[in-house]
Amino acid sequence: MDNVKERINPIRINDAENGMNYELDFNRDSVRFAENREFVTEDVLKYPATKVPELFWYAFRMHHKSMSRTQTDALLDRIGGLSPAALERLVLLFQQAQFSNVLNSDDEEQGKNGAVTVTLD
């Protein structure tokens, strides 16, 4: 949860073959989409052949909703798979969006909205 405070930058992919630029990131809607399909980040290491392409596809939902799973699978094949660093970044991006607006990492931030307060007694 320490990563909640520090913003993780999205992944950018430039496809010179078709001139497209893609930005892979997550927001609450794309996380909900994945969670509704029972996606769990812990499964990525258990079932990499299934879950890495799935996570890759979900990462397109925020900025490129029209990308089909077939298209993202083909792009992932052309890339030759994800490096460990890229996979770690995707997981961190997912978790960052997953916990944003759900968990507040700083107790001092609780008082920013004067109309709504949270007290832990």
Steps between C-alpha positions, in 0.01 A plus 500: 500500500801731522466559125166677546670836569753496215341521153608223265537607139310317227666277241521640148522282190584636157401270214704616201325247276165679518609835645297453818602611846345330800493602863445217744354601833207429728220699656215393724284399203765281341574339838129433555483346154786264594365424847157420356679231300659374824848624414740488797857628469633211712392263221746660255791303645294182545361495146724722286400353163139597567519798732780707343313542168182567696665774708656645185153522339347661810776765490361621166150559642573845640619670180426249222166337583445395141803268503381142495667219689605352165673827407684532831603133490642552149687812615639315801619222268669757273671656803624156596344505846549737789825553682491439875523878552204567269293230669581640842401848379164371370427336834597817688284713269207266559546510878542878496161542332346220704570675828461862391193659656459187711800532728650825616869458572532800728291560810561875462324491160177400678422861590527652153126484435340699780149378417587133549716372782621157605577434866664186630417480873 
